[in-house]
Amino acid sequence: MTDSADSPTFRLAYVPGATPAKWARIWTERYPRVRLELLQAGAAEASDVLRSGGADAGLVRLPVDRETFSAIPLYTETTVAVVPKDHLITAAEEITLADLAEETVLHPLDDVFAWEQPPGEPAFERPETTADAIDLVAAGIGVLLTPQSLARLHHRRDLTYRPVTDAPQSAVALSWPTDATTDLVDDFIGVVRGRTANSTRGRTKQEQPKPAAKKSPAKKAPVRKATTGKAATAGKATGKKPARKTASPKPRRHK
């Protein structure tokens, strides 16, 4: 997407917990004439933002509608249980879902997991957001299962978390509408896939490197031929240069 022909802009949406900073830095260094605009969108809203053209591409959580969107999986996050620091499960380095069987497990409305069978005991009400659920954990009302990046995003000093080894996991992907695959989208794909700046793919035409100018071959100094024959032999023997031959005078005719 571009604002005008003179000032192209690439708009990248990203969901909470996703960190576009690394790729944003590479983009700025590689394409200084294309402004990168970062737009934060909720996990449930990201698809609508891309579908409506509000962003060219996005760092979203899988799954996505593959009939509408293309997606490149980037990484899968560890799922953790967020609990107060004095909770019993903090005695272990990692836990399983069975360890939460008697706990009240909070499931916010923006939960990124599609649970077939939610673990633990359900709360009386579902908090609206993950941030709200974190506040309830701090109040001692329950525990929260969430991707590790969200636990870090909503960090509090009175809370901690432990990895849950058998819990569902959330994957983050680069996604965009398949019918709107532009040159700038291809450029950003090249950035996240680690293509080099000199790669012929993943670059805008205006940023393509120009071929190096051909240099003229350097002129070689003329080589003087060595003297050969008897003159050379005589010169070596005496240490003197051989004398130059002169033409003999023609004899005069007497009348």
Buried (B, 14 or more C-beta within 10 A) or exposed (E): BBEEEEEBBBBBBBBBBBEBEEBBEBBEEBBEEBBBEBEEBEBEBBBEBBBEEBBBBBBBBBEBEEEEBBBEEBEEBBBBBBBBEEBEBBEEEEBBBEBBEEBBBBBBEBBBBEEEEBBBEEBEEBBEBBBBBBEBBBEEBBBBBBBBBBBEBBEBEEBBBBBBEEBEEBBBBBBBBEEBBBEBBBBBBBBBEEBEBEEEEBBBEEBEEEEEEEEEEEEEEEEEEEBEEEBEEBBEEEEEEBEEEEEEEEEEEEE
